[in-house]
Structures are given as C-alpha cells and as structure tokens.
C-alpha cells in the first residue's frame, strides 16, 4: 500500500500521521470531557496536553531508536522521520507516565485518577494507531496461507496488504487493534459502575493490554530485541504484574471512583 495520503510538491502527509492524529483527537476529546465533568478546568487540561503529547512522542521515538542504535548512529537524521513509523508504544507510555506523575504532584491530583482517564483514551488511540502500521507494512506476523486469511473472513484490502515479500502474513496489527477496541468498550462499561474504585480502570488496562501484547508479540517478526529476548514481552509481563499490584492497592484503599471529593490527592 502507498503510505502517503496526500502529496503536494515537497509536502507529504502520511496515513500513519493521520491515524495517530485521529487517535489523539478522539482520546483528547474524551479526557477533556471527563476532566470537565469532575471540575477540572479546560485551561489546566490544555496545559497538561501541551507537554504530555510531545513528551510521549519523544519517549516513543527514543525507545525505538535505542534498540536500533547501530543504524541511527550511521544515519542520525533518520531519527526525525517519525512519519515512516518507529514509535514504540511502551516508550510513549513510560515517558507519558513520568510527566503525568509530575503534573499530578504539582497540581495536587490523584495520579491514579488521571491514569484512569488516560488509559481509556490511550487504548482507543492504540486501536486506531495500529492501522497506521498496516499502511506502512509494519507489525505483521509470520507467514501464513491465503486460505487462512480468507477463512477468518478478512476484507480483501487487508488480505492484499498482508501480501509482503511474496508471502501472506498474519495481520497481527489487526489482532491488537481489535483487542484494544474491545478493551475500550469494556473500560467504558466499567466506568459506568457506581462503586468503581479509583485505579480500577488503570489496573484493567495494564492486565488486558499486557496479556494481549505478550501473545501477539510472540507472533510478530519485527520485534525490538535484547539479544534473544523480545522486549515487548518483558514489558507485557511487567504490565500485568503492575496491574495486579494496582488492583490490590485499590482493594485495600476502598476508594470509589468518580466522586468529586476523591480526585484530589
């Protein structure tokens, strides 16, 4: 597939950038709405996003670059070519979390309350962003057969997009996108519960995404590696363990989510 959406002279807009922008727009709209519902000013949230988004992007890019350091030391200008792909979600999450902790401490908010808002937006953005990988010909799995792809009733354009290097491949980008979309729906349903504790959405996200990414990463052929180990699988295990720890913490604290008096630290 052609990764370029629009080309006007030297200006190129890539599909990858479009999907990232859509994810940011929808996720940001959700967080703004939730924050307003709990009495947090729009100006304060705009200030939050103004730094969060570039910090998360830089973290996602640097994380990817570090695991391809030999290449980028030879071609350092290619570090700037984010429209070609190469944003590692784990790096973005870690960098974004560090800024979130700083912001909530500075403004005296509960970090878990902000995390609960953020993970709903994040998992939606992940579901959308994976389609940018599809257009770029990234995040696919091992060789499979045309009959298998037809048997799972994929649209023809996805089947065609999975013909890479003369072979059909598993659409692992799609597996993750669907899993994240289901997770987004579950999070919205959980959020409607009246006695939901602060941190419950965060713990669910960490466990839900961690489990999926561990198994899907096992199929991917373009994983970031540390020797023979797939880094994303290690991160997935840490996500699941962190989610369990957050769940235990929430159970002990017995705090209820979405009560105005509880969103402050």
N, C-alpha and C positions, 0 to 999 in steps of 0.2 A: 504494500500500500504506500501511497505517497504521503510522507509525514508532514508535508507543507499544505496548510489550509489555504492561505492567500499569499500571493507573491506580487508585489508592486515595486518594480525596479529592484533596488537593493533591499527593500523591506520584505521580510518573510515572517508570516505568522504561522506557527506550527500547531498541529492538532494537539500535541502534548501540552502546550501552553494553554490552549483553550480549555481542555478538560481540567487542568489544575485551577484555572481561573473560575470555572463553574463551581468546582468543589469549594473553593474559598468563599465565593459569593453566597452559596446556599448555607454553608456552615456558619459563616459570619453572621448572616441574617438570623439564623436560629439562635445563636449566642446572644446577640443584641436583644432579641425579643425576650429571651429568658431573663437576662440581666435586668431589663426594664420591669419585668413582672415582679422582681424582687427588690425593686427600689434602687438599683444601681444606675447612676446617670449614664446617658449615652456618651457624653464627653469623656468620662472616665474609661469607658469601654473602647472608644476610638483610640485613646492613648494606649490602652493595653494592646490592641491590634497593631498599632503603628510600629511597635517594637517587636511584638511576637512573631509576625509573619516573616520579616526579613531574618530574624534570628533563627527561626525554624528552617528556613530555606538554606541559610548558610550552614547550619548543622547538618542538614540532609546531604548537602553537596560535599562538605568536608569529610563526612563519614565515608561516602563513596570514594572520594579521591584517595583517602588514606589506604584503602585496600587495592588501589590501582596506582600506587605511588611511583613505581618504575616508569609507567607510561607518562604520567603527568609531570615528572621531573624532566622528561625529554621534550614534552610539548605543554609547557605551563599555561599558555594562552587558552588551551582547550578546557581548562578548568571553568572558564566563563561560559562555555557552550552548554548551558543547562537545558536549552530547548531540544537538545539531542538526547535527552534522558540523563540518567545517572544521579537521581535523587533517592537516597536511601531513607526509607520512612523511619527506621529506628533512630537514625541520627537526628532527624527532624523532631521526633518525639522527645528525645533526651534534651536537646537544646531548648525546645519549647517549654518543657517541664521546668528546667532551671530558671527560665525567665518568669514563668508562672509563679514559682515559689518566691522569687524576688518581689514580684508585683504584689502578691497577696500579703507578704510580710510587711511591705512598705505601707500598704493601704488597710491593713488590719482586717483582712478577709480570711475565711477558712480556705486553705489550699484545696481540700477535698471538695468543697462546694464548687469551686471554679473548675476543678478537674471533672466533676460530674457534668457540668455544662459543656466542657471542651470535648469530652470523649464522644458525645452524641454527634457533634459537628465533625469530629475527626474521622469517625468510622464511615460517615456519609461521604466525606471527601475522598477516603480511600476507595470506596466502591466506585466513585466516578473517575478518580485519577488512574485506576488500572487500565481504563480504556485508552489512555494516552500511551501506555506501554504496548498495547495491542497495535496501535497505528505505527509505533516506532519499531515494531518487530522484536519486542523485548518480553521478558518474564514468561517464556513458554517452557514447556516441559519436554520430556523425552519423545522420541519418535513413536508414532502410533500409526494406525491404518485409517484410510478414508472411510472404510465401513464402520469403524468405531465412532468416528465423528458424526457420521450420518445416523448411526443408531441412537445417539443421545440427542438427536433432533436439533442440532445446531443450525442456525441460519447459514445460508450459503456464503455470505460475505465473511463470516468467521472461519468457516472451513477453508475458504480461499486464502484468508490471512494466515492460517496455520500451515500453509504450504511454504516451508522455509528451507532453502538449500536443496530443493528437490524431494524433500520428505515432509510428511504431515506430522505435526507435533501436538501434544496435549495442550489445550488452552488454559494453562494454569492461571493466567491473568483473569480469566473468566471465573474460574473456581473461587478465587479470592474475592472478586467483585461481588459475586452472588452471596457468598458467606458474609461479607461486610454489610450488604444491603439487608440481609435477614437480621443481622445483629443490630442494625439501625432501627428496624421495626420493633424488635424486642425491647430495645432501650426506651423507645417511645411508649411502649405499653407498660414497662416497669415504672416509668416516670409518673404515670397516672395513679399509681397506688398511693393511698393517703398516708400510710405509715412507713414509707420508704426511708431508710436511714441515709444520712449523708455518707457518701463514699460507695454506696451500693452500685451505682452505675459505673463508677471507675473500676471497681473490682470485677464486675461482669465483663467490661470491655477487655481488661487485661487477660482474663482467663479465656474468653471467647476468641479473641484475635490470636492469643498465644497458641492455643490448641490448633487452630486452622493453619497458621503460618508454619508451625513445626512440620506438619504433614505435607503441605503444599510445597514448602521449601525443599523437602526431600525429593520432589519430582523435578524441580527447576534445574536447568542446565547452565544458568548464568549467575549462580550464587556468588556472593562475596565470601572468600575463603580465608581461613587462617590455617595454613598447612592443609591437612586433610579434613578439617572441620568446617562446616557451614556456619558462619557467624550468626545468621538469622535464626538458626535452630537453637543456638545457645541463648540468644535474646528471647526467643519464644518461651524457653523453659523459665528464664528469669521473669518474664511477664506473668506466666501462670503462678509462679511462687509468690510474686508481689501481689497479684490479685487475691490469692488466698490470705495473705497477711493483712491486706486492707479489709477483707471481709471479716476476719477475726476481730480486727480493731473496731470496725463498725458495730459488730455484735456486742462487744463489751461496752462501747460508749452509749449505745441505746439512744442515739440521736435521730430525730425524724427529719427527713429531707423536705425542703420546700416550705419551711416555716420561716418567716422573715427574721425572727429573732435568732435563728441558727446560722445564717450565712456569714455572720461575722466571726472572727477568730475568738 
